[in-house]
Amino acid sequence: MKKIKNTISRLIKDESGQGATEYILLLVVVVGLVVAFGPKIKGLVEGKLNEVSSLFGEVTGK
């Protein structure tokens, strides 16, 4: 029984996989934000690019 307690205690104190878990969670959050706000950001960027393109057209006379 004492051997099982020692094993469980070692597993609880072991933090070797903690860094990888934090990176995976961070990646999941970033991907979630991109999925949630990606279309809106894409629309805003395309709108601004079209605006700049039309301004260049006015300057060059095309």
MOHUGI-V207863 format. One record per pair of residues at least 12 apart in sequence whose C-alpha atoms are under 8 Angstrom apart, sorted by sequence separation. I is the first residue (numbers start at 1). GAP is how many residues later the second one is. D is the distance in Angstrom with one decimal. If there is no record, write none. Layout:
i=I gap=GAP d=D
i=I gap=GAP d=D
This chain:
none
